Amino acid sequence: MTNSIILYCRTGFESDCAAEIQFHAEQLEYFGYAKAAAESGFVEFSCYQNEHTISLYQAIDFRNLIFARHWFLALLELELDERNRVASILAIDQKLPPCGSLRLEYPDTNEGKSLSAFCKKFTRPLEHALIKHQWLSKTQNLKLPAMQLFFTSGTHCWLGYSDTRNGNPQANGILRLKFPNQAPSRSTLKLDEAFMVLLNDQEREQYLENGQHAVDLGACPGGWTYQLVRRNMFVAAVDNGPMAPSLMETGQVQHFREDGFKFQPERNNTSWLVCDMVERPAKVARLMLKWLANGWCRYAMFNLKLPMKQRFAEVNQDLNMLREGLAELGFESEVRAKQLYHDREEITVFARII
């Protein structure tokens, strides 16, 4: 049986997710091929040599994958007997490692979402059977791999496991956030998710301190400013358009009616720069390079709006330009990027000088 890696992604970005895993595989000299059906919401990647697929899965840090929401190592593809799906799974002769949890998931597509009720209903009887057969621990153990079943229909799935330390713990790789009624736009969820996904617990505590100063370029009407204000920051909101009155009434926001690409901060103690401007990604990346290199901010969180084609190539080029530009100026940097659930035709990037 041939092993493969299943990667979840946003619908419409299958080719970009495939290009990215192919790139990383070739960098590590593991050669293989991707299957990426348009609008399927996932990618299947296999190395030409079976053992290389396992090695590739173990070698890549999931945090370095931009377009993948979650991934796991699939050991086999199953067609289940609709009359007794549990028996079909227990009948496999493929050996799995001891698992400490169970995940039944599906693509983030209209067809995939129709499987939600089935997966919830099927989880409990399957869990009981797996525990009885000693394939699954009696109590959840996150130190062990998670057993994964990824369904594309009620009778078809991939079976395998994921490393709980090297993936996305959220169901289907999606962090669900509730839209705050006080926020002036739904774009607020992008920055909220970015802080949750691109920073770990310790970094959020350290980097998002009370009383910091921040700049929001292209702030109107204030979706991203709202997230900074609710974290007790003082914000310079830069945009020629109007800001939400509710934000201005907080006393934490100063509105500058200026072009975000020309604005320069008045103070030298800005902690955060955030930017969600609609502009060519290379132009935004160069602007972030300027802010970081000049010491105008300590941390930057920004979106890169992507072209319709060759999106991974564009992302790779722009992020390399940012890293290399800082290195040429003598700065060591850290750059992380992810296509978040609340992103659309874009990715979100966190950058700082170390």
VODOBA-78856 format. One record per residue: x, y, z negated of N, C-alpha, C in turn. Coordinates in steps of 0.2 Angstrom, whole numbers, plus 5000, padded with zeros to 4 digits. Last residue first. Layout:
<nodes>
XYZXYZXYZ ...
</nodes>
This chain:
<nodes>
507452004926507651964920508252004916 506152084933506852084933507052054926 504652004939504952044934505752034935 503051964946503751974947504052024941 501751874953502051904947502751914948 500451884965501151874963501351904957 499151804974499351844969500051824966 498651804991498951764985499051824980 497151795002497751834999498051784994 495751795005496251785010496951825008 495451774989495151754995495751745001 495551724972495851754978495451734984 495051644962494651714964494951754969 495951544961495251534963494851594965 497551604969497051594963496351574966 498951554975498251574978497751554972 500351624967499851574967499251604971 502051644962501551664966501051604966 503451734954502951674954502351694958 505051774951504451784955504051724956 506351854943505851794942505251814946 508051904946507351914945506951854945 509452004943509151934943508451944942 510152134954509652114949509452034949 510952184963511252164957510752144952 510452214975510552274971510852254964 510252084980510752124983510952194979 509152044972509852014971510352054974 508152114978508352134971509052104969 508152054990508252134990508452144983 507851924987508451944990508652014990 506451934982507051904978507751934981 505852004994505852034987506452004983 506151915004506351975005506352014998 505451804999506151794999506451865000 504151845000504451834993505151824994 504051865014503951915010504251905003 504251725019504651785021504651845016 503251655013503951635011504351695013 502151725019502251725011502951715010 502251685032502251755030502451765023 502151545031502751575034502851655032 500851535027501451515023502051545025 500151585038500151625032500751595027 499951575052500651575049500651605042 498551685054498951635056499651635052 497951795048497551745049497951675051 498851865034498651865041498251805042 498451915017498751875022498451875029 498952025005498352005009498651975015 499552004989499752004996499251985001 499352084974499152044979499452054985 500352084958500052114964499852064969 501152144945500652094947500352124953 502752164937502252184942501852124944 503552244923503252184926502752204932 504152364921504552304919504252244922 504452504932504052454928504452394926 505452574937504852614936504352564932 506752534941506552534934505952564932 506952524955507052594952506952594944 506652394957507352414957507452474954 505252394955505652354951506352374951 504852484966504652494959505052454954 505352424977505552494975505452504968 504652304977505452304977505652374974 503452344980503552314973504352314972 503652394993503452434988503552414981 503852274999504352324999504252374994 502552214998503152184995503752234994 501852295006501652294999502252264995 502352265018502352335016502252335008 502052135020502752155019502852225017 500652135020500952105014501752125014 499752285024500152225027500552195021 498352315013498952335017499352275019 497452355001497352315007497852345012 498052334984497852374990497852334996 498252304971497752264975497552304981 499352304958499152324964498752274968 500152354943499752314946499452344953 501452364932501252394938500752334941 501852394915501452354920501352394926 502552484907502752414907502452374913 503352634908502852594911503052524911 504252744904504052684899503452644902 504452854910504952804912504852744907 503152954919503552934913503952874915 502652974931502853034928503253014921 502952874946502652884939503052944936 502352924962502952904958502752914951 501552874977501452894970502152874966 501452824990501852884989501952904981 500652724990501252714992501752774991 499352774985499752724981500452714983 499052944986499152884990499652834986 497953004973498553004977498552944981 497253064960497053054967497553064972 497452984946497853024950497553004957 496652974930496552964937497053014941 497052894915497152954919497152944926 496252804902496352804909496452884912 495752804889496352764891496652774898 494552854887495152894885495752864886 493352794891493752764886494352804883 492852864902492652884896492952844890 493352804913493652864911493452884904 492552684913493252684912493552744910 491352744916491452704910492152694908 491552794929491452834924491552804917 492652714940492052704936492052754930 493452834952493452784947492752774943 493452874969493152884963493252824958 494952874980494252864978494052874971 496352884980495952944982495252934981 497152824965496752804971496452874973 497852754951498052794957497652774963 497852774934497452744940497552784946 498752734921498752784927498452754933 498252684906498252664913498252734917 498652594891498452664894498652664901 497852444885498452484888498152554890 497052354879497252404875497852444878 496452264887497052234883497352294880 495552334893495252284888495852254884 496352404902496052444897495852394891 496652294911497152334907496952364901 495452264916495752214913496352244909 495052394922494652364917495052314913 495952394933496052444927495652424921 495352314942495952294938496152334933 494152384945494152314943494752294939 494052514949494352504943494252434940 493652544962493352584957493552564950 495352614963494652624964494252554965 496752584963496352564958495552564959 497952594970497352574974496852544969 498952534956498952564963498352544967 499052574940498652534945498552564951 500152554927499952594933499652544937 500252574909500252534915500052584921 500952554893500752604898500752564905 500352474878500852484883500552534889 499452444867499752514868500252524873 499852274864499452334863499852394864 500652174876500652204870500152264870 500952064886500352104886500252134879 502151994884502152044889501552084889 501951904873502551954873502452004878 500751834876500851874869501351924869 501051794888500451834887500551874881 502151704885502251764889501651814888 501551604878502051644874502151714878 500651554887500351584881500851624878 501151604904501051554899500851594892 500551674919500951684913500751624908 499751634929500451654931500851664925 498451614923498851564927499551574928 498051734916497951664913498351614916 498351834924498651834918498651764915 497451794935498251804936498551794929 496251804930496451744931497251744932 496151954929496051914923496351844924 496351984942496852004938496851964931 495151924947495751914950496351924945 494051994941494251924939494851894942 493952114947494252114940494452034938 493252104958493952094959494352094952 491952144955492152074954492852064955 491952304946491952264952492152194951 491852364934491552394939491552354946 491352274919491852284924491552314930 490352244910490552314910491052324915 490052104912489552154914489852224914 491351994917491152044912490652094915 491051834923491151904925490951954920 492051704917491351734917491451814918 492951584925492951644921492251674922 493751434928493151464928493151524923 495051374937494951404931494251444931 495251224945494851284945494751314938 495551094947496151144948495851214948 494651004944494651024951495151074952 494851064927494451024932494451044939 496451114923495751134924495451084929 497851084922497351054918496651064919 498851064936498351104933497851064929 500551004933499951004937499451064934 501450934923501650964930501050964935 501050864913501450924911501650964918 500250764917499950814914500350874912 500450694932500850714927500550774923 499150584938499450654938499850654932 498750444949498850474942499150544943 497450364958498150374957498150404950 496350344972496550324965497250334964 495250424982495950404981495950394974 493650354989494050404984494750374985 491950334993492650334995493050384991 490650334989490950274989491650274992 490150464989490050424983490350354983 491650554995490950534996490750484990 492850594991492550634996491850604998 493550604975493050574979492850624985 494850544966494750604970494250574975 495350504950494950474956494750544960 496750484940496450524945496050484950 497350474923497150434929496650484933 498750564918497950564918497850524924 500050504907499750534914499050524913 500250564890500250504895499950534902 500050664882500750644883500750594889 498650674880498950714885499650704886 497550564876498250574875498550604881 495950524869496350564874497050574872 495850354864495750424863496150464868 496150234870495450244867495350314866 496850244887496950244880496250264877 496650134900496550194898496550194890 496750004903497050044908497050114905 496049904895496749934893497149974898 494849864898495349834902496049854900 494149964890494049884888494649844892 494450074897494750064890494749994888 493750054908494550064909494850054902 492450054904492749994907493449994907 492350184899492250124894492550064897 492450254911492950264905492950204900 491350214918492050204921492550204915 490350274911490350204911491050174914 490750414911490650384905490750304906 490750454925491350454921491350414915 489550454932490050394933490550394928 489050584929488650524927489150464927 490050664935489850674928489550614925 489950624949490550614945490450624937 488650664952488850594952489450584948 488650804951488250764946488450694946 489650834961489750854954489350804950 489450814975489650754971489750764963 489250934980488650884979488850824975 490450984982490151004976489450964975 490850924994491150904988490750924982 490051005003489950925003490250904996 490551125001489851115000489751044999 492151104992491751114998491051104996 493351064984492951124983492551144990 493350884982493550944985493051004984 493350814965493150814972493350884976 493650694952493650764955493450754962 493850634936493550614942493350684946 495150584926494850644929494550624936 495550534909495250514916494950584919 497050494899496450534901496150514908 498150424898497850444892497250484893 498750264905498450334906498150354900 500150174910499650184905499450254905 500250164928500550174922499950184917 499450034938499550104936499950104930 499649914951499749934944499850004943 498349854961498949904961499049914953 497349774963497949744960498549784960 495649804959496249824962496849794959 494449784952494749734956495349744959 494049904946494349854942494649794946 493349954957493949994954494349944950 492249874958492749884964493349914962 491649884946491949824948492449834954 491150014948491650004942492049934944 490250004958490850044959491350024954 489149914964489549914958490149944959 488449964975488049924970488449914963 489350014983488850064980488450024975 491049974982490349944983489849984979 492150094989491850064983491150034985 493650104996492950104998492650064993 495150194992494650144990494050154994 496850204993496250234995495750184995 498250224981497850184986497150224987 498950314973499250244975498850204980 499350484973498850434975499150364977 499750594962500050544966499550494967 499050764964499150704960499450644965 498750934960498950884965499050814960 497951094963498151044958498350984963 498051204972497651214965497851154960 499251254983498951194979498651214973 499951364987499251354990498951294987 501151374980500751424980500051414982 502251284969501751274975501251334974 502851304957503151334963502751324970 502251224948502151304948502451334954 502651094950501951124953501951194953 504251054955503851094950503251124953 504650904963504350974963504050994957 504950774959505550824960505250894960 503950684959504250694953504750754953 503550684972503050714967503450724961 504750634978504550704979504050724974 504650504972505250544971505050614972 503550454979503550454972504050504969 503950464992503350504990503350504983 505050374992505150444993504550484991 504450254993504750274987504950344986 504050245007503550245001503850274995 504650345019504850295015504350305008 503950455024504050395029504250335025 502750525013503450515016503450455020 501150605015501550545014502250545017 499850705009500550705012500850635010 498350775012498650715010499350715013 497350915006497850895010498150825008 495750995005496350955002496750935008 494651055011494851075004495351035001 494251045024494150985020494251005012 494451135034493851145030493751095025 495351025044495051095043494451095039 496350905037495750915041495550985039 497850855037497550915034496950935038 499150755032498550755035498150815032 500950765035500350785031499750775036 502450665033501950695037501350715033 504250665029503550635030503050675034 505750655020505350675026504750635027 506650745009506150685009505750705015 507550845007507750795011507350735011 507150955001507350904996507550845000 506651025011507151055007507551005003 505550945015506150945019506750975016 504650965005504950895006505550905010 504451105006504751085000505051015001 503751095019504351135018504751115012 502651015016503150995021503851035020 501951105007502251035005502751005010 501751205017502151225011502351155008 500951155027501551185028502051195022 499851115019500151065022500851095024 499351245015499551205010499951145013 499051285028499551325024499851285018 498051205032498651205036499251235032 497051235022497351165023497951165026 496251345020496951355019497351285019 494951315021495251355026495951365026 494651305003494451285010494651335015 496151294993495551334995495351315002 496651124988496751194990496051224992 497450984981496851024982497051094984 498350854988498450924985497750954986 499050694985498450734987498450804984 500250594992500150654987499550684989 500350414993500250484996500150534990 500950254996500850304992500750374996 500350115004500750175005500550225000 500449945000500050005000500450065000 
</nodes>
